[in-house]
Amino acid sequence: MAMREVKLCLLGDSGVGKSSIVQRFVCDSYQDSIPPTIGASFMSKTVTTGEKSFKFQIWDTAGQEKYRGLAPMYYRGAAAAVVVYDITSQMTFTKVRDWIRELQQHGPENIVIAIAGNKFDMCDLREVETRTAMDYAQDIGAVFIETSAKTAANIKELFIKISEQLPPETVMPYNSTDTVDLRKRRAQAGKKSGCC
């Protein structure tokens, strides 16, 4: 069975539970209090669906405004991105549009986008209606799911849904015109034309 490596970025405001989602997915553990991510952190985990295996290389980016300028650097080469909001905070859902806009401007053209409403275990404090978030995700062609890092609800399903949306891997055909013969370059460098 072939394994496909998938670079994935987690985006969203500070405190929405990005690091908790990663910790739950990779380590199957949860902590009530995790210090804010500085810059970004990296973890990986493999998911197998049917005949396919996907090794997710997860970049958990900082949600704090002072690190926001670093986020586009992590989009490069990403096959997928998860934009996380807190279902108990309308403000974090409002900011999802900004994260998506930035991702569309700086990310790869065919990136798979997922929107995850986290803290589903606190639905009695809900400020963001499921239908509202689902409709927005559908409008932009994104995967949508509500999760709970605390209870593990839909965490693995999030990554499975993303793996199902990934386009088939394309292998670029070998083209001899794309190569550089360094021996020719050295020979040409030795034959410098001079004016003096």
C-alpha positions as a Markdown table, in Angstrom:
| # | Residue | x | y | z |
|---|---|---|---|---|
| 1 | Met | 0.0 | 0.0 | 0.0 |
| 2 | Ala | 1.4 | 3.4 | -1.0 |
| 3 | Met | 1.6 | 6.1 | 1.5 |
| 4 | Arg | 0.9 | 9.7 | 0.5 |
| 5 | Glu | 2.4 | 12.6 | 2.5 |
| 6 | Val | 0.0 | 15.5 | 3.0 |
| 7 | Lys | 1.1 | 18.8 | 4.4 |
| 8 | Leu | -1.8 | 20.3 | 6.3 |
| 9 | Cys | -2.0 | 23.7 | 8.1 |
| 10 | Leu | -4.3 | 24.4 | 11.0 |
| 11 | Leu | -5.5 | 28.0 | 11.1 |
| 12 | Gly | -7.8 | 30.1 | 13.3 |
| 13 | Asp | -7.8 | 32.5 | 16.1 |
| 14 | Ser | -6.0 | 32.0 | 19.4 |
| 15 | Gly | -8.0 | 29.8 | 21.9 |
| 16 | Val | -10.2 | 28.0 | 19.4 |
| 17 | Gly | -8.5 | 24.7 | 20.1 |
| 18 | Lys | -6.2 | 24.1 | 17.2 |
| 19 | Ser | -3.4 | 22.6 | 19.3 |
| 20 | Ser | -6.0 | 20.5 | 21.2 |
| 21 | Ile | -7.3 | 19.1 | 18.0 |
| 22 | Val | -3.7 | 18.1 | 16.9 |
| 23 | Gln | -2.9 | 16.6 | 20.3 |
| 24 | Arg | -6.1 | 14.6 | 20.3 |
| 25 | Phe | -5.6 | 13.4 | 16.7 |
| 26 | Val | -1.9 | 12.5 | 17.1 |
| 27 | Cys | -1.6 | 11.4 | 20.7 |
| 28 | Asp | -5.2 | 10.7 | 21.6 |
| 29 | Ser | -4.9 | 12.9 | 24.7 |
| 30 | Tyr | -6.4 | 16.2 | 25.9 |
| 31 | Gln | -5.3 | 18.9 | 28.3 |
| 32 | Asp | -7.6 | 21.6 | 29.6 |
| 33 | Ser | -4.9 | 24.2 | 29.3 |
| 34 | Ile | -2.3 | 24.3 | 26.6 |
| 35 | Pro | 0.0 | 27.3 | 26.3 |
| 36 | Pro | -0.5 | 29.3 | 23.1 |
| 37 | Thr | 1.5 | 28.2 | 20.1 |
| 38 | Ile | 4.4 | 30.5 | 19.2 |
| 39 | Gly | 5.1 | 30.6 | 15.5 |
| 40 | Ala | 4.0 | 27.1 | 14.6 |
| 41 | Ser | 4.4 | 23.5 | 15.8 |
| 42 | Phe | 4.7 | 20.3 | 13.8 |
| 43 | Met | 3.3 | 16.8 | 14.3 |
| 44 | Ser | 2.5 | 13.9 | 12.0 |
| 45 | Lys | 0.1 | 11.0 | 11.9 |
| 46 | Thr | -0.9 | 8.4 | 9.4 |
| 47 | Val | -4.5 | 7.7 | 8.5 |
| 48 | Thr | -5.6 | 4.7 | 6.4 |
| 49 | Thr | -8.8 | 4.7 | 4.5 |
| 50 | Gly | -9.6 | 1.7 | 2.4 |
| 51 | Glu | -6.6 | 1.0 | 0.2 |
| 52 | Lys | -4.9 | 4.4 | 0.8 |
| 53 | Ser | -2.7 | 5.7 | 3.5 |
| 54 | Phe | -2.1 | 9.4 | 4.2 |
| 55 | Lys | 0.7 | 10.7 | 6.4 |
| 56 | Phe | -0.6 | 14.0 | 7.6 |
| 57 | Gln | 2.2 | 16.5 | 8.3 |
| 58 | Ile | 0.3 | 18.9 | 10.5 |
| 59 | Trp | 1.5 | 22.5 | 10.9 |
| 60 | Asp | -0.3 | 24.1 | 13.9 |
| 61 | Thr | 0.0 | 27.8 | 13.4 |
| 62 | Ala | -0.2 | 30.5 | 16.0 |
| 63 | Gly | -3.5 | 32.3 | 16.1 |
| 64 | Gln | -2.3 | 35.4 | 17.9 |
| 65 | Glu | -2.4 | 38.6 | 15.8 |
| 66 | Lys | 1.4 | 39.3 | 16.4 |
| 67 | Tyr | 2.2 | 36.0 | 14.6 |
| 68 | Arg | -0.4 | 36.3 | 11.8 |
| 69 | Gly | 2.2 | 37.5 | 9.3 |
| 70 | Leu | 4.0 | 34.2 | 9.6 |
| 71 | Ala | 1.0 | 32.1 | 8.5 |
| 72 | Pro | 1.4 | 32.4 | 4.7 |
| 73 | Met | 4.9 | 30.9 | 5.0 |
| 74 | Tyr | 3.3 | 27.7 | 6.2 |
| 75 | Tyr | 0.8 | 27.5 | 3.3 |
| 76 | Arg | 3.5 | 26.8 | 0.8 |
| 77 | Gly | 3.2 | 23.3 | -0.5 |
| 78 | Ala | 0.2 | 22.5 | 1.7 |
| 79 | Ala | -2.4 | 20.1 | 0.2 |
| 80 | Ala | -5.0 | 20.9 | 2.9 |
| 81 | Ala | -5.9 | 23.5 | 5.5 |
| 82 | Val | -8.3 | 23.3 | 8.5 |
| 83 | Val | -9.7 | 26.6 | 9.6 |
| 84 | Val | -10.9 | 26.2 | 13.2 |
| 85 | Tyr | -13.4 | 28.3 | 15.1 |
| 86 | Asp | -15.0 | 28.0 | 18.5 |
| 87 | Ile | -18.8 | 27.2 | 18.3 |
| 88 | Thr | -19.2 | 29.2 | 21.6 |
| 89 | Ser | -17.7 | 32.4 | 20.1 |
| 90 | Gln | -19.4 | 34.2 | 17.1 |
| 91 | Met | -16.3 | 36.4 | 16.8 |
| 92 | Thr | -14.0 | 33.4 | 16.0 |
| 93 | Phe | -16.5 | 32.3 | 13.3 |
| 94 | Thr | -16.6 | 35.9 | 11.8 |
| 95 | Lys | -12.8 | 35.7 | 11.5 |
| 96 | Val | -13.0 | 32.4 | 9.6 |
| 97 | Arg | -13.7 | 34.5 | 6.4 |
| 98 | Asp | -10.4 | 36.4 | 7.0 |
| 99 | Trp | -8.4 | 33.2 | 7.4 |
| 100 | Ile | -10.1 | 31.7 | 4.2 |
| 101 | Arg | -9.4 | 34.9 | 2.2 |
| 102 | Glu | -5.7 | 34.9 | 3.3 |
| 103 | Leu | -5.5 | 31.2 | 2.5 |
| 104 | Gln | -7.0 | 31.8 | -1.0 |
| 105 | Gln | -4.5 | 34.6 | -1.7 |
| 106 | His | -1.4 | 32.9 | -0.4 |
| 107 | Gly | -2.1 | 29.2 | -0.5 |
| 108 | Pro | -1.8 | 26.7 | -3.4 |
| 109 | Glu | -4.6 | 26.9 | -6.0 |
| 110 | Asn | -6.1 | 23.4 | -5.4 |
| 111 | Ile | -5.8 | 23.3 | -1.6 |
| 112 | Val | -8.5 | 21.3 | 0.2 |
| 113 | Ile | -10.1 | 23.6 | 2.8 |
| 114 | Ala | -12.0 | 22.3 | 5.9 |
| 115 | Ile | -13.9 | 24.4 | 8.4 |
| 116 | Ala | -14.0 | 22.8 | 11.9 |
| 117 | Gly | -16.4 | 24.2 | 14.6 |
| 118 | Asn | -14.6 | 23.0 | 17.7 |
| 119 | Lys | -15.8 | 22.7 | 21.3 |
| 120 | Phe | -18.9 | 20.8 | 20.3 |
| 121 | Asp | -19.0 | 19.4 | 23.9 |
| 122 | Met | -20.1 | 22.9 | 25.0 |
| 123 | Cys | -23.1 | 23.1 | 22.6 |
| 124 | Asp | -25.3 | 24.5 | 25.4 |
| 125 | Leu | -23.2 | 27.7 | 25.1 |
| 126 | Arg | -23.3 | 27.7 | 21.3 |
| 127 | Glu | -23.2 | 31.1 | 19.6 |
| 128 | Val | -22.6 | 29.8 | 16.0 |
| 129 | Glu | -25.5 | 27.8 | 14.5 |
| 130 | Thr | -24.4 | 24.6 | 12.7 |
| 131 | Arg | -26.6 | 25.5 | 9.6 |
| 132 | Thr | -24.9 | 28.9 | 9.3 |
| 133 | Ala | -21.4 | 27.4 | 9.3 |
| 134 | Met | -22.4 | 24.5 | 7.1 |
| 135 | Asp | -24.0 | 26.9 | 4.5 |
| 136 | Tyr | -20.8 | 29.0 | 4.4 |
| 137 | Ala | -18.6 | 26.0 | 3.9 |
| 138 | Gln | -20.8 | 24.7 | 1.1 |
| 139 | Asp | -20.7 | 28.2 | -0.6 |
| 140 | Ile | -16.9 | 28.1 | -0.8 |
| 141 | Gly | -16.6 | 24.3 | -1.5 |
| 142 | Ala | -15.1 | 23.5 | 1.9 |
| 143 | Val | -15.4 | 20.4 | 4.0 |
| 144 | Phe | -17.4 | 21.1 | 7.2 |
| 145 | Ile | -17.5 | 19.3 | 10.5 |
| 146 | Glu | -18.1 | 20.1 | 14.2 |
| 147 | Thr | -15.5 | 18.6 | 16.6 |
| 148 | Ser | -14.6 | 18.3 | 20.2 |
| 149 | Ala | -11.0 | 17.9 | 21.1 |
| 150 | Lys | -12.0 | 17.3 | 24.7 |
| 151 | Thr | -14.3 | 14.3 | 23.9 |
| 152 | Ala | -12.6 | 13.3 | 20.6 |
| 153 | Ala | -15.9 | 13.7 | 18.7 |
| 154 | Asn | -15.3 | 13.8 | 15.0 |
| 155 | Ile | -11.5 | 14.4 | 15.3 |
| 156 | Lys | -10.5 | 11.4 | 13.2 |
| 157 | Glu | -13.4 | 11.9 | 10.9 |
| 158 | Leu | -12.1 | 15.4 | 10.1 |
| 159 | Phe | -8.9 | 14.0 | 8.7 |
| 160 | Ile | -10.7 | 11.2 | 6.9 |
| 161 | Lys | -13.0 | 13.7 | 5.2 |
| 162 | Ile | -10.0 | 15.7 | 4.1 |
| 163 | Ser | -8.2 | 12.6 | 2.7 |
| 164 | Glu | -11.4 | 11.8 | 0.7 |
| 165 | Gln | -11.3 | 15.3 | -0.9 |
| 166 | Leu | -7.6 | 15.3 | -1.9 |
| 167 | Pro | -7.2 | 15.2 | -5.7 |
| 168 | Pro | -5.2 | 12.3 | -7.1 |
| 169 | Glu | -1.5 | 12.7 | -6.8 |
| 170 | Thr | 0.0 | 13.8 | -10.1 |
| 171 | Val | 3.5 | 12.7 | -11.2 |
| 172 | Met | 5.2 | 15.1 | -13.6 |
| 173 | Pro | 6.6 | 13.3 | -16.6 |
| 174 | Tyr | 10.4 | 13.4 | -16.9 |
| 175 | Asn | 11.4 | 15.9 | -19.5 |
| 176 | Ser | 15.1 | 16.1 | -20.5 |
| 177 | Thr | 14.8 | 19.8 | -21.2 |
| 178 | Asp | 14.1 | 20.4 | -17.5 |
| 179 | Thr | 17.6 | 19.2 | -16.6 |
| 180 | Val | 20.8 | 21.1 | -16.5 |
| 181 | Asp | 24.1 | 19.5 | -17.6 |
| 182 | Leu | 26.7 | 20.9 | -15.2 |
| 183 | Arg | 29.5 | 19.6 | -17.3 |
| 184 | Lys | 28.5 | 21.9 | -20.2 |
| 185 | Arg | 28.1 | 24.8 | -17.8 |
| 186 | Arg | 31.7 | 24.3 | -16.5 |
| 187 | Ala | 33.1 | 24.1 | -20.0 |
| 188 | Gln | 31.3 | 27.2 | -21.0 |
| 189 | Ala | 32.6 | 29.0 | -18.0 |
| 190 | Gly | 36.1 | 28.2 | -19.0 |
| 191 | Lys | 35.6 | 29.8 | -22.4 |
| 192 | Lys | 34.9 | 33.3 | -21.2 |
| 193 | Ser | 34.7 | 36.0 | -23.8 |
| 194 | Gly | 36.8 | 38.9 | -22.7 |
| 195 | Cys | 37.2 | 42.4 | -23.9 |
| 196 | Cys | 40.5 | 43.1 | -22.3 |
